[in-house]
């Protein structure tokens, strides 16, 4: 599936979580799948980001919250539980940074019967800038995300003000 020369976890693989010489910013996502309904639609897009060296996956773990509230990690090879291999391209994508506590915290965000992917990744596209800033003794003192809906609402409000003027 991947055009990478080696499999993740092997030496010289561009997505090898074990090699962070001059890393870019590291982010995480917890993406919930209500009712544990996974379509796989986003998987090719994630693989594309890796193949184009835009991101490097450091950890990728699936969790499921049972109806009784028990949180369990799910094998990457069969996240849907149907016996079919689903995500073998990401097997071995584990830096060891995500621990049991992180998985438990992610699971607490879920409703019973839901699943989630916990993704820890390096923003490879920003690595040269981050390295230059480190060499200049600069440091990031704040960061964050703006939810798309918030941005849309602000842009709509600005447009209404502009139209009213």
C-alpha positions as CSV (number, residue, x, y, z in Angstrom):
1,X,0.0,0.0,0.0
2,X,2.8,2.4,0.9
3,X,5.5,3.6,-1.5
4,X,8.0,3.7,1.3
5,X,11.2,1.7,0.7
6,X,11.0,-0.2,4.0
7,X,8.2,-1.1,6.4
8,X,7.6,1.0,9.5
9,X,10.0,0.1,12.2
10,X,12.8,-1.0,9.8
11,X,16.0,1.1,9.5
12,X,15.9,4.0,7.1
13,X,12.1,4.0,6.7
14,X,10.9,7.7,6.5
15,X,8.1,6.9,9.0
16,X,10.4,5.0,11.5
17,X,9.2,6.2,14.9
18,X,12.6,5.2,16.4
19,X,14.6,7.9,14.6
20,X,14.0,11.6,15.6
21,X,17.2,13.4,14.8
22,X,15.8,16.9,14.1
23,X,12.1,16.4,14.8
24,X,9.3,18.7,13.8
25,X,6.4,19.6,16.2
26,X,4.7,16.6,17.7
27,X,0.9,16.5,17.8
28,X,-1.8,14.0,18.9
29,X,-5.3,13.3,17.9
30,X,-8.0,11.2,19.5
31,X,-10.7,10.5,16.8
32,X,-13.9,8.8,18.0
33,X,-16.0,6.5,15.9
34,X,-19.5,6.4,17.4
35,X,-20.9,2.9,17.6
36,X,-17.4,1.7,16.5
37,X,-18.5,2.3,12.9
38,X,-15.2,2.5,11.0
39,X,-15.4,2.9,7.2
40,X,-11.7,3.2,6.4
41,X,-12.4,6.2,4.2
42,X,-9.7,8.3,5.9
43,X,-7.0,5.5,5.8
44,X,-5.8,6.2,2.3
45,X,-5.5,9.9,3.1
46,X,-3.4,9.1,6.2
47,X,-1.2,6.8,4.2
48,X,-0.7,9.6,1.6
49,X,0.4,12.0,4.3
50,X,3.0,9.5,5.4
51,X,4.1,8.6,1.9
52,X,4.6,12.3,1.0
53,X,6.7,12.7,4.2
54,X,4.3,15.3,5.5
55,X,3.9,13.5,8.8
56,X,5.6,10.6,10.6
57,X,3.4,8.4,12.7
58,X,5.0,7.8,16.1
59,X,2.2,5.9,17.7
60,X,-1.1,4.6,16.4
61,X,-3.4,2.8,18.8
62,X,-7.1,1.9,18.6
63,X,-9.2,1.7,21.8
64,X,-12.7,0.5,22.3
65,X,-15.1,1.2,25.2
66,X,-17.3,-1.8,26.0
67,X,-20.9,-1.3,27.1
68,X,-19.8,-2.0,30.7
69,X,-17.3,0.9,30.4
70,X,-14.2,-1.3,30.1
71,X,-11.5,0.3,27.9
72,X,-9.3,-2.0,25.8
73,X,-6.6,-1.5,23.2
74,X,-7.5,-3.2,19.9
75,X,-5.0,-4.9,17.6
76,X,-4.3,-2.7,14.6
77,X,-4.7,-5.7,12.2
78,X,-8.4,-6.1,13.0
79,X,-10.0,-3.0,14.5
80,X,-13.5,-3.8,13.2
81,X,-13.5,-7.3,14.7
82,X,-14.6,-8.9,11.5
83,X,-11.5,-11.1,11.1
84,X,-10.2,-9.1,8.1
85,X,-6.9,-7.3,8.2
86,X,-7.6,-3.6,8.2
87,X,-4.5,-1.6,9.1
88,X,-1.5,-3.8,8.5
89,X,0.3,-0.9,6.9
90,X,0.6,0.7,10.4
91,X,1.6,-2.4,12.3
92,X,4.7,-1.6,14.3
93,X,4.0,2.1,14.4
94,X,4.8,2.4,18.1
95,X,7.5,4.7,19.6
96,X,6.4,3.7,23.1
97,X,5.5,7.2,24.0
98,X,1.8,6.5,24.4
99,X,1.3,4.5,27.5
100,X,-1.5,2.8,29.3
101,X,-2.5,6.0,31.1
102,X,-2.9,7.8,27.7
103,X,-5.0,5.0,26.4
104,X,-7.2,5.0,29.5
105,X,-7.6,8.8,29.3
106,X,-8.6,8.5,25.6
107,X,-11.1,5.8,26.5
108,X,-12.7,8.0,29.1
109,X,-13.6,10.4,26.4
110,X,-15.7,7.7,24.6
111,X,-19.3,6.7,25.1
112,X,-19.9,2.9,25.7
113,X,-19.8,1.0,22.4
114,X,-17.6,3.6,20.7
115,X,-14.0,3.2,19.4
116,X,-11.3,5.7,18.8
117,X,-7.9,6.0,17.2
118,X,-5.1,7.7,19.2
119,X,-2.5,9.1,16.8
120,X,0.8,10.6,17.8
121,X,2.6,12.1,14.9
122,X,5.5,14.4,13.9
123,X,4.8,17.3,11.5
124,X,7.7,16.5,9.2
125,X,6.9,19.5,7.0
126,X,7.8,21.8,9.8
127,X,11.0,20.0,10.9
128,X,13.4,22.3,9.1
129,X,11.8,25.4,10.6
130,X,11.7,23.8,14.0
131,X,15.4,22.9,13.8
132,X,16.3,26.4,12.7
133,X,14.4,27.9,15.6
134,X,16.0,25.5,18.1
135,X,19.5,26.5,16.7
136,X,18.5,30.2,17.3
137,X,17.5,29.4,20.9
138,X,13.9,30.2,20.1
139,X,11.2,28.2,21.8
140,X,7.5,27.8,21.3
141,X,5.6,29.3,24.2
142,X,2.0,28.7,22.9
143,X,0.2,26.6,20.4
144,X,-3.3,25.4,19.7
145,X,-6.0,24.7,17.1
146,X,-8.9,26.7,15.9
147,X,-12.0,24.5,15.3
148,X,-13.2,24.8,11.7
149,X,-16.7,25.6,12.8
150,X,-15.4,28.5,14.9
151,X,-13.5,29.9,11.9
152,X,-16.5,29.6,9.7
153,X,-18.6,31.5,12.2
154,X,-16.1,34.3,12.5
155,X,-15.8,34.6,8.7
156,X,-19.5,34.6,8.4
157,X,-19.8,37.4,11.0
158,X,-17.1,39.4,9.3
159,X,-18.9,39.0,6.0
160,X,-22.2,40.2,7.6
161,X,-20.4,43.3,9.0
162,X,-18.9,44.0,5.6
163,X,-22.2,43.6,3.9
164,X,-23.9,45.9,6.5
165,X,-21.3,48.7,6.0
